Amino acid sequence: MGTTAKEEMARFWEKNTKSNRPLSPHVTIYKWSLPMAMSITHRGTGVALSLGVSLFGLAALLLPEQFPHYLAMVKSLSLGPTLIYSAKFALAFPFSYHTWNGIRHLV
């Protein structure tokens, strides 16, 4: 009959305690650095851009009206300039950051 997971873990820790093996470093011991943060942000913007492009393409295929119709709907909402500029920044920042960071990486 097999052992339970609890017994397996107890055996594992007992063996490691006897052999005095060092534990693997945990993420929390690393000091954050600028390249680390830039790498994580680069990956995040890449995922966001691929999801955004995929959703936009899927919407273009499945929605019944043409793009000008939806643009007119957004204009009819009479959103303030602060919200419009915030939305433009939210769309432009990931694209420009990902592009320039990719060029920096290639250089």
DAMOMO-V768321 format. One record per residue. PHI is phi in degrees with one decimal (* if undefined). Layout:
phi: <PHI:PHI>
//
This chain:
phi: <*:-73.0:-89.2:-83.7:-63.2:-64.1:-66.9:-62.1:-66.0:-62.4:-65.2:-60.8:-68.3:-65.1:-63.7:-69.7:-67.4:-65.9:-85.0:54.6:-73.7:-73.4:-79.1:-64.5:-67.1:-97.1:-56.1:-70.3:-85.1:-78.8:-85.2:-65.9:-128.4:-61.7:-61.0:-65.1:-65.2:-66.2:-65.2:-65.1:-65.1:-61.6:-65.8:-63.4:-68.2:-63.9:-64.5:-62.6:-65.9:-66.8:-66.8:-62.3:-65.7:-63.6:-66.8:-64.2:-65.0:-65.0:-63.8:-63.1:-79.1:-99.1:-72.8:-74.3:-93.5:-84.8:-55.9:-58.1:-62.6:-71.3:-65.1:-65.3:-63.7:-66.6:-65.0:-72.0:-73.0:52.2:-72.7:-69.8:-62.9:-64.0:-69.0:-63.8:-67.5:-65.5:-66.3:-63.2:-64.9:-64.2:-85.6:-81.3:-60.9:-59.8:-64.8:-68.9:-62.6:-63.6:-65.3:-67.8:-69.7:-65.1:-64.9:-59.5:-65.9:-67.0:-69.4>
//
